[in-house]
Amino acid sequence: MTTTTAPPKGYWMDASGHLIPESKVKPIDQLRNQVVYDLCRMAEAQSQGLAKFKIDAMTEVGSFCALSLDQYGVKTGGDKGNITLVSFDGQYKVVRQMQDKITFSEQLMAAKALIDACVHHWAQDASDNIKVLVNHAFQTDKEGKINTGRVLSLRRLDIVDDKWTLAMQAIADSMQVASTKPYVRFYKRNEKTMEYMPIVLDVAGV
């Protein structure tokens, strides 16, 4: 956490770190500063509250799952897997998801080489769309990372070719779970449409 040294009494510090006499700071700038500070401090407090609420919610769901499994003599942690809990009257629903972040090992390079060999072998018979799809799948972002979804989309292509099959196996072998991020979402049923609508906790989505 970074800390900012308070300016001497009678001075304001601008964004560049320069000290400005308070008498030189326009009233509208002072008011803007107050509005921004007030709102952002309120936002920080709400953010901390939501973070604690998420931890409490995940703990509550995990504890309930462990208790539910215990009635069958199963002893396991309740913090694994995707779970959907619905209230008795069906009005509310809680969904806990554990989303894995997938990365690829060096074996992905073998998959790319095999796919390139396929495209070269097919030559004129290869669809331009397939070529574009393959090239697009292995493009990297500004940080040099490959988009997981684009690579995995290649595995959905129904292509009968030994090299292609081997390439798809290389992609599967290269996949590694780097981390698992938990999500918890809340829903309330719309009594007219009977659809479950999300209870929005993101201020931008309200």
N, C-alpha and C positions, 0 to 999 in steps of 0.2 A: 504494500500500500504506500502510495506517495503522499507526502505531506507538503503543504505550502506554508511558508513562513508568513505570518501576519505582517502587513506593512505597518510602518510607524503611524502613530496617531496623527490624523490630519492628512493622510495620504491614501491614495488608492493605487493598486498595482494593476497594470494593464496586462494583456495576453502575452506581451513580449517580456514581461518582468520589469518594466520600467515603472518607477514611482511617479505618480501624478498627484499634485496638490488637489485636495478635495474640492477646493474652490474652482478648479479648472474642469471638473467633471460635470457635464451638463445634467440638469435635473432629469431629463428623459432617459439618459444613459444610466443614472442612478436607479430610476424606477425599473428600467428593463433588467438591470442586474438583480434587483430585489425579486422581481417576478420569476426570473430564471432560477435563482437560488432556492426560492420557496418551493417551486414545482419540482425541481430535481431532487431536493432533499425529501419531499413527500414520495417521489418515485423510488428513491433508494430505500425508504422505509417499507414501501409496498413490496419491493423486490425481495427484501430480506424476509418479509412475512410470507411471501409465496414460496421462497426457497425452503423455509421451515415447514410450511404446509405440505410441500411435496414429500419431504422426508417423513413427516408424520403419516401421510396417506400411504406411502410405500410400506412403512412399518406396519400400519394397521392391516393392509391387504395381506402382507406376508404372514402376520400373526394369525389372521383368520384362516388362511390356507393351511397353515401348519396344524391348527386346531381341527379343521375339517378332515384332514388326512389322518389325524391321530385316532379318530373314531374307527378307522379300519386297521389300526395297529401299525400304520406307516409312519416312520420317523424320518422326516426330511425337512430341509429348510423350505420356508414358504416364499422365498425370494427368487425363484427360478421359473421361467416359462411365461407364456402369455395367459392371462386370466381375465375372464369377464364375470362380474358380479352384478346381479340384477335384484332390485328390491322386490319384496313379496308381492306388491301390487303392480309391479312392472313399470312404475313411473320413472324410476331412476336407474342408471346403469353406470358402473365403474369399470374401466378397461385398463389393465396394466399390461404394458408391452415391454419386452426386453429386446432391443434392436442391436444386432451385431454390426460392428464396423469391419468391413472386409478389406483386406489388403492383399497384394499379390507378391509372391516370392520371385526369384530369378527364373523360375520355370515358365513364367509368362513370356519371356524372351523366346523360349523354344516354341511356344504356341504361335507367336507372331511369325517366326521363321517358317513354320509349317503352313500357316495360312497364306503367307506370301508365296510359298511354293505352289500351293493349290491354285491361287489366282494366276500365277505365271503359267502353270500347266494348262489351265482352262483357256488361257490366252483369249482368242477372238470369241470363243463361245461363252466366256464369262460375262454376266450382265454388268453393265456399268454401275447399276445400283448396288450390286454386291461389292464391287471395288470401292465405291464411295463409303459404303457401310463399314467395311473392314478398316479402311484408312481412318475414318472418323472414330471408330471404337478405340484405336490405340493412340489417339491424340492426347497430349498432356496439357494440363492447365498451366497457369503462370508459375506455380510452385513445382512444376515437373511431375505432378501426380496424374495418374490415369483414372478416368471416370469408371467406377466399378460397374454402374448400371449399363454403360455402353458395351463394356467387354462381355458382361453376362448375357447381353441381348444376342450375341453371336451364337450362344448355345441353343437358342430357340429356333435357329434356322434349320430347316429339314433338308440337309445336304448329304447325299450318299457318296462318300469318298473316304478311302482309308486314311489319307493324310489329314483330311478335315476331322475325322473321328479322333485321330491321335492328338490333333491340336486341341480339340474340345476336352480331351482327357488331361492334357497339359494345363489347360486353364483351371480345371477342377482341382488338380494336384497343387497348383500354385496358390490357391485360395487359403488365406489364413485369417482367423478372427483376431483382430488387433485389440478390440475392446468391446464391451457391451454397455450400452446406455439405456437406463430405465426410463420409461415414460408412463405417466398415469393421466388418464383422460376421464372426463365426467360428462354424462349425458342426461337429458330430461326428455321424456316422451311428449310429443305433440299430440294432444288428445283428439285433434281433428284428423290429422294425417296418419297418426300412430307411428310416425317416424321418430327415431331418437335424434335430438338436436344437441350439438355440443354446448356445454356450459363454458362460455368463453372466459379464459383467464388472462388472455393477451389483450392489453389495453388497445393495441392497434386494431384488433379484430372485433371490438365491441361496437 
